[in-house]
Structures are given as C-alpha cells and as structure tokens.
C-alpha cells in the first residue's frame, strides 16, 4: 500500500518536472517541427497531471 502511494506521488512529480522542463525548452525553440513535438509532450504531461487516475500507465 505504501509503495502504491509512493509511486503515485513520484509519477505526479515526474510529470510536473517534465512539464516545466518542456515549457522552458519551448520558450527558446526556433524550429517549428521541434516546437510541435514539444507542445505535444507538454499536452501529454498536462493531461497526466489533470487526471491522476491515469497514473497507472
């Protein structure tokens, strides 16, 4: 049980970290193809943070 709580918390922190990381990269990105990929990653991590029930993936 404690392991499940720990893993859920860790996954949420991971998605938060990755979200902020990609936002920072996007800010200075000049390549439109790369920007698109980064925006997709941002969207993915935002969705994971908004719906914690999906954290089992």
Secondary structure as UniProt FT lines:
FT   HELIX           2..28
FT   HELIX           32..50
FT   HELIX           52..56
//
